[in-house]
Amino acid sequence: MNNLDEDEVSVEWNLEDEIIQNVKAINDTTYIINPESTHSLTFRNLSENLANQINKLLFSNYIENDYDAVIQLEQLFIDNPDIEIEEINDLIKKRQTEYKQIVDKKIKASDEWDESTDLDKKDMLLEFKYDAMSELEIEVNAELVHVFDLFPISQSLEHEFLSKYGLKAIENYYYFTNIPAIKKAEASSGLRYRCNILYDSGLAVRGKNIPSNEIIEGFSVKELNKYFSDYLEKPISQRAKLIEKLKSIDNIYDVISKNVSLRSIFKVLELPEKFMSVTEEKTKTISSYYDSFVDLITNVYSDTKQDLEIEIN
């Protein structure tokens, strides 16, 4: 049994060693991943630590199709917008002009365009873009519409928003409507997963950090009448009237905690004033750009591994 454990440790150590060796430093801010491959990737404007981190995440996704590694890569590039990848930039610039020319030709050739509504034009434009991608016959298997539309992507308040709170938190934040919102989330529920992410990012508070006169908003009329029956002469069916009555009670937390775990109650917060002007549409567009950008990188990286014919046992 001990021999098996030692073998496993040895394999993990050698694998880690091999990953590190696949990064070559050119100078303090330039590193090549898989330098022996004809599809190597040259990263500029980053530290050695970041280069190794990117390499490990790419490797993890390559051998395990690791979704979390992809999300971490997207977040890393959002947080470090100065990083450039020479081969990726060259590929995008080379084909971006052709892509835009094809789209423009399709617009000019369209019999529908001039007479169409804004929504129909939006629909046709997306169709033309996907047709252009097909005509370009780009070898890498990546969704590049967002990349070709936005590269080089400019920094904006939405970038800062995504960097501050993180992709996962923002994705889950937009799941909720009518914010601020009080939510009761059981430990085993999908809602709890979303609320925990928002709580960890600072976009939600829980339990006694929610004002007592607000926390009762997270319960149904039936639940409130049941929990606070000792404080009511009779059940109150009108929600607004019931809420107003309960707000005068001093020990709301104590009553609720006897019936429900306080830590299972969350309040999704409004955004700070600085980010009140960010739009969901633009935020999601930027997120889609980085999703496509990382998809392109992982596909090129996969070519580098196949080119080197690395076998992982």
C-alpha positions in Angstrom: 0.0 0.0 0.0 2.8 2.4 0.9 4.6 1.6 -2.4 1.5 2.6 -4.4 1.3 5.9 -2.5 5.0 6.6 -3.2 4.4 5.9 -6.9 1.5 8.3 -7.0 3.5 11.0 -5.4 6.4 10.4 -7.8 4.0 10.7 -10.8 2.5 14.0 -9.5 5.9 15.5 -8.8 7.3 14.5 -12.3 4.2 15.9 -14.0 4.6 19.2 -12.1 8.2 19.3 -13.0 7.4 18.7 -16.7 4.8 21.6 -16.7 7.4 24.0 -15.3 10.0 23.0 -17.9 7.5 24.0 -20.7 8.0 27.7 -19.9 11.1 29.4 -21.3 12.0 32.9 -20.2 13.2 35.4 -22.9 13.5 38.3 -20.4 11.7 39.4 -17.2 8.4 40.1 -18.9 8.4 37.7 -21.9 7.9 33.9 -21.7 7.4 31.2 -24.3 5.1 28.3 -23.5 6.1 25.0 -25.2 9.1 26.6 -26.9 10.1 23.3 -28.7 6.8 23.3 -30.6 6.1 24.9 -34.0 2.9 26.3 -32.4 4.6 27.8 -29.3 3.0 30.8 -27.6 4.9 33.9 -26.7 3.5 35.9 -23.8 4.6 39.5 -23.1 4.1 42.0 -20.3 3.8 39.5 -17.5 5.7 38.1 -14.6 7.3 34.6 -14.3 4.7 33.7 -11.8 1.8 34.6 -14.1 3.5 32.8 -17.0 3.7 29.6 -14.9 0.1 30.1 -13.7 -1.2 30.4 -17.3 0.8 27.4 -18.4 -0.6 25.2 -15.5 -4.2 26.3 -16.3 -3.7 25.6 -20.0 -2.2 22.2 -19.2 -5.0 21.3 -16.8 -7.6 22.2 -19.3 -5.8 20.2 -22.0 -5.6 16.9 -20.1 -8.9 17.2 -18.1 -11.1 19.6 -20.1 -11.2 21.6 -16.9 -14.0 24.2 -17.0 -12.7 25.9 -13.8 -9.3 26.3 -15.4 -10.9 28.1 -18.4 -12.8 30.4 -16.1 -9.6 31.2 -14.2 -7.8 31.9 -17.4 -10.6 34.3 -18.5 -10.4 36.1 -15.2 -6.6 36.3 -15.4 -6.7 38.1 -18.7 -9.4 40.4 -17.5 -7.3 41.3 -14.4 -4.1 41.7 -16.5 -5.2 43.5 -19.7 -1.6 44.4 -20.7 -0.7 40.7 -21.4 -0.1 40.1 -25.1 0.3 36.8 -26.9 2.3 37.3 -30.1 1.0 34.4 -32.1 -2.6 35.0 -31.1 -2.4 38.7 -31.9 -0.9 37.9 -35.3 -3.6 35.4 -36.1 -6.4 37.8 -35.2 -5.0 40.8 -37.0 -4.3 38.7 -40.1 -7.9 37.4 -40.4 -9.8 40.3 -38.8 -9.6 42.5 -41.9 -10.8 39.8 -44.2 -13.7 39.0 -41.8 -14.9 42.7 -41.7 -14.6 42.9 -45.5 -16.8 39.9 -46.0 -19.4 41.2 -43.6 -19.4 44.6 -45.3 -19.9 42.9 -48.7 -22.8 40.9 -47.4 -24.5 44.1 -46.1 -24.1 45.9 -49.4 -25.4 42.9 -51.3 -28.4 42.4 -49.2 -31.8 43.3 -50.7 -33.3 43.4 -47.2 -30.9 45.6 -45.3 -32.0 49.2 -46.2 -35.7 48.4 -45.5 -35.2 46.4 -42.4 -35.9 47.4 -38.8 -33.1 47.8 -36.3 -33.9 44.4 -34.8 -33.9 42.7 -38.2 -30.6 44.4 -39.0 -29.1 43.1 -35.8 -30.3 39.6 -36.6 -29.0 39.8 -40.2 -25.6 41.2 -39.1 -25.1 38.3 -36.7 -26.0 35.9 -39.5 -23.5 37.6 -41.9 -20.8 37.4 -39.2 -21.2 33.7 -38.8 -21.3 33.2 -42.6 -18.0 35.2 -42.7 -16.5 32.9 -40.2 -17.4 29.9 -42.3 -15.9 31.5 -45.5 -12.6 32.2 -43.7 -12.2 28.5 -42.9 -10.0 29.2 -39.9 -8.3 26.0 -38.8 -8.5 26.6 -35.0 -11.8 25.4 -33.5 -12.9 28.5 -31.7 -15.8 31.0 -31.7 -14.1 34.1 -32.9 -17.0 36.5 -33.8 -16.6 38.4 -30.5 -12.9 38.5 -30.8 -12.9 39.8 -34.4 -15.6 42.4 -33.4 -13.8 43.8 -30.4 -10.0 43.2 -30.8 -8.0 45.0 -29.5 -10.5 45.4 -26.7 -10.5 48.7 -24.9 -10.7 49.1 -21.1 -14.0 50.3 -19.7 -15.9 50.5 -16.4 -17.4 47.1 -17.2 -13.8 45.7 -17.2 -13.2 47.1 -13.8 -16.5 45.7 -12.7 -15.6 42.2 -13.9 -12.2 42.5 -12.4 -13.4 43.6 -9.0 -16.1 41.0 -8.5 -15.1 38.2 -10.8 -16.9 36.5 -13.7 -18.7 33.9 -11.6 -20.1 36.6 -9.3 -21.3 38.8 -12.1 -22.9 35.9 -13.9 -24.8 34.9 -10.8 -25.7 38.5 -10.0 -27.5 39.0 -13.2 -29.5 35.8 -12.4 -31.5 37.9 -9.9 -34.1 40.6 -10.7 -35.7 43.3 -8.6 -32.5 43.9 -6.7 -32.1 44.4 -3.7 -33.6 41.0 -3.1 -34.0 38.9 0.0 -33.6 35.2 -0.6 -34.0 32.1 1.6 -31.5 29.5 0.2 -31.3 26.0 1.6 -27.8 24.5 1.9 -28.5 21.9 -0.8 -30.1 24.2 -3.3 -28.7 25.7 -6.5 -29.8 29.1 -5.2 -27.5 28.6 -2.2 -24.6 28.1 -4.6 -25.4 31.4 -6.3 -25.9 33.3 -3.1 -22.6 32.0 -1.6 -20.7 33.2 -4.6 -22.3 36.7 -4.3 -21.6 36.7 -0.5 -18.0 35.8 -1.0 -17.6 38.6 -3.6 -19.3 41.2 -1.4 -22.4 41.5 -3.6 -24.6 39.9 -0.9 -24.9 39.9 2.9 -26.5 37.2 5.1 -28.2 36.6 8.4 -27.9 39.3 11.0 -26.1 41.6 8.5 -29.5 42.0 6.9 -31.6 44.7 8.7 -34.4 43.0 10.7 -37.1 45.0 9.0 -35.9 43.7 5.7 -35.1 40.1 6.5 -38.9 39.3 6.9 -39.4 40.3 3.2 -37.8 36.9 2.3 -40.6 34.9 3.7 -44.1 34.0 2.4 -47.3 35.3 4.2 -47.9 31.7 5.4 -44.5 31.4 6.9 -44.6 34.7 8.6 -48.0 34.0 10.2 -46.6 30.7 11.4 -43.3 32.0 12.8 -44.9 35.1 14.5 -48.2 33.6 15.6 -47.5 34.5 19.3 -47.3 38.2 18.3 -50.5 38.2 16.2 -54.0 38.1 17.4 -55.0 36.3 14.2 -53.4 35.5 10.9 -53.0 38.5 8.5 -53.5 37.6 4.8 -52.5 40.9 3.3 -48.7 40.9 2.9 -48.1 44.6 3.1 -50.2 44.9 6.3 -48.5 41.8 7.8 -45.0 43.1 7.1 -45.8 46.5 8.5 -47.1 44.9 11.7 -44.0 42.7 12.2 -41.6 45.6 11.7 -42.5 46.8 15.2 -41.3 43.6 16.9 -38.0 44.0 18.7 -36.7 40.4 18.5 -37.3 39.5 14.9 -33.9 37.7 14.6 -34.7 35.5 17.6 -38.1 34.5 16.3 -36.8 33.6 12.8 -33.7 31.8 14.2 -36.1 29.3 16.0 -37.6 28.4 12.7 -34.9 28.9 10.0 -31.2 29.1 9.9 -30.3 32.8 9.8 -27.2 32.1 7.7 -29.5 30.6 5.0 -31.0 34.0 4.4 -29.3 36.4 1.9 -29.7 39.9 0.7 -28.5 40.6 -2.8 -27.2 44.1 -2.7 -27.5 47.0 -5.2 -24.3 47.8 -6.9 -22.0 50.6 -5.5 -22.7 54.0 -7.0 -19.5 53.7 -9.0 -20.9 50.8 -11.0 -24.5 51.8 -11.3 -24.0 52.8 -14.9 -22.6 49.5 -16.1 -25.0 47.6 -18.3 -25.7 43.9 -18.3 -25.5 43.8 -22.1 -22.1 45.4 -22.4 -20.8 43.4 -19.4 -21.9 40.1 -21.0 -20.4 41.2 -24.4 -17.0 41.7 -22.7 -17.4 38.4 -20.9 -18.1 36.7 -24.2 -15.1 38.3 -25.8 -12.8 36.8 -23.1 -14.6 33.4 -23.4 -13.9 33.4 -27.1 -10.3 34.7 -26.6 -9.4 32.0 -24.2 -11.1 29.4 -26.4 -8.8 30.4 -29.1 -5.7 30.2 -26.9 -6.7 26.8 -25.5 -7.1 25.5 -29.1 -3.7 26.8 -30.2 -2.2 25.4 -27.0 -3.7 22.0 -27.8 -2.0 22.1 -31.2 1.3 22.7 -29.4 0.9 19.7 -27.2 -0.1 17.5 -30.2 2.9 18.8 -32.1 5.2 17.8 -29.3 3.5 14.4 -29.1 3.5 14.5 -25.3 1.9 11.4 -23.8 0.4 11.6 -20.3 0.1 8.3 -18.5 
